[in-house]
Amino acid sequence: MFARVTTYQGRPGQAEQPVQRFEEARDRLDELGGFEGAYFLFDQKTGKAMTITFWESEEAMRASAAAIAPLRDTIVQALGTTQSPVIETYEVTSRF
């Protein structure tokens, strides 16, 4: 399994709209091959947010990149920031 972690810097206390955008994107994510699940994390005090998406293979994760980009843009807009998110990828080596 592989994971894509995207970190955003938004405004403190502005979680409602980004959460809605993430939930709206969930249906589109479910349509992508190899999608295994996702989480949205938000720190109300700092405005920092993260999305973590899980993929059955590295190939599936890479193949989803073009489809994910517009979804990421909607989260950036909802957070009210112009900063580009930081995107990192990982192999999931252990699961509990």
Secondary structure per residue as TSV (DSSP state, phi and psi in degrees):
chain	resnum	aa	ss	phi	psi
A	1	M	-	360.0	148.2
A	2	F	E	-128.1	156.4
A	3	A	E	-133.4	141.8
A	4	R	E	-111.5	123.6
A	5	V	E	-112.6	122.1
A	6	T	E	-118.0	125.9
A	7	T	E	-110.2	131.4
A	8	Y	E	-120.8	152.4
A	9	Q	E	-118.1	109.7
A	10	G	-	-111.9	-156.6
A	11	R	-	-100.2	142.9
A	12	P	T	-57.0	142.6
A	13	G	T	72.7	13.1
A	14	Q	-	-111.4	46.9
A	15	A	-	-84.1	-27.0
A	16	E	H	-56.9	-53.4
A	17	Q	H	-66.4	-44.6
A	18	P	H	-60.8	-37.2
A	19	V	H	-63.5	-42.2
A	20	Q	H	-60.8	-43.4
A	21	R	H	-63.2	-41.8
A	22	F	H	-63.6	-43.3
A	23	E	H	-65.6	-36.4
A	24	E	H	-65.7	-34.3
A	25	A	H	-74.3	-21.5
A	26	R	H	-55.9	-41.6
A	27	D	H	-62.5	-39.6
A	28	R	H	-68.8	-36.0
A	29	L	H	-64.1	-39.6
A	30	D	H	-60.0	-24.5
A	31	E	T	-80.4	-13.4
A	32	L	S	-83.0	136.0
A	33	G	T	-62.6	134.0
A	34	G	T	84.1	0.7
A	35	F	E	-70.6	131.3
A	36	E	E	-113.7	-15.4
A	37	G	E	149.4	171.4
A	38	A	E	-156.9	157.9
A	39	Y	E	-134.3	150.6
A	40	F	E	-122.5	126.4
A	41	L	E	-119.1	141.3
A	42	F	E	-144.3	131.3
A	43	D	-	-98.9	108.0
A	44	Q	T	-60.0	-31.6
A	45	K	T	-75.4	-38.1
A	46	T	T	-104.7	-19.3
A	47	G	-	83.3	2.7
A	48	K	E	-75.4	136.6
A	49	A	E	-132.9	154.9
A	50	M	E	-141.2	142.7
A	51	T	E	-115.8	141.4
A	52	I	E	-127.3	119.3
A	53	T	E	-114.1	143.6
A	54	F	E	-114.6	140.8
A	55	W	E	-132.9	144.3
A	56	E	S	-67.8	-23.5
A	57	S	S	-150.4	163.0
A	58	E	H	-63.7	-37.1
A	59	E	H	-61.1	-44.5
A	60	A	H	-64.0	-40.0
A	61	M	H	-63.4	-46.6
A	62	R	H	-65.5	-39.1
A	63	A	H	-65.0	-24.9
A	64	S	T	-83.0	-10.4
A	65	A	H	-54.8	-45.4
A	66	A	H	-67.1	-37.4
A	67	A	H	-72.2	-28.8
A	68	I	H	-77.3	-31.3
A	69	A	H	-52.6	-48.7
A	70	P	H	-65.2	-33.2
A	71	L	H	-66.0	-40.4
A	72	R	H	-63.0	-40.0
A	73	D	H	-61.5	-37.8
A	74	T	H	-67.1	-33.4
A	75	I	H	-69.9	-41.9
A	76	V	H	-57.2	-46.7
A	77	Q	H	-63.0	-42.5
A	78	A	H	-65.8	-29.8
A	79	L	H	-78.3	-10.3
A	80	G	T	69.6	37.2
A	81	T	-	-124.3	159.1
A	82	T	-	-111.7	-1.7
A	83	Q	S	-71.4	137.1
A	84	S	-	-72.3	139.7
A	85	P	-	-72.4	157.6
A	86	V	E	-96.6	126.8
A	87	I	E	-115.6	126.9
A	88	E	E	-130.8	150.7
A	89	T	E	-124.3	147.9
A	90	Y	E	-140.9	152.3
A	91	E	E	-90.9	131.5
A	92	V	-	-81.6	113.6
A	93	T	-	-102.0	-12.1
A	94	S	-	-151.6	146.2
A	95	R	-	-140.8	137.0
A	96	F	-	-114.4	360.0
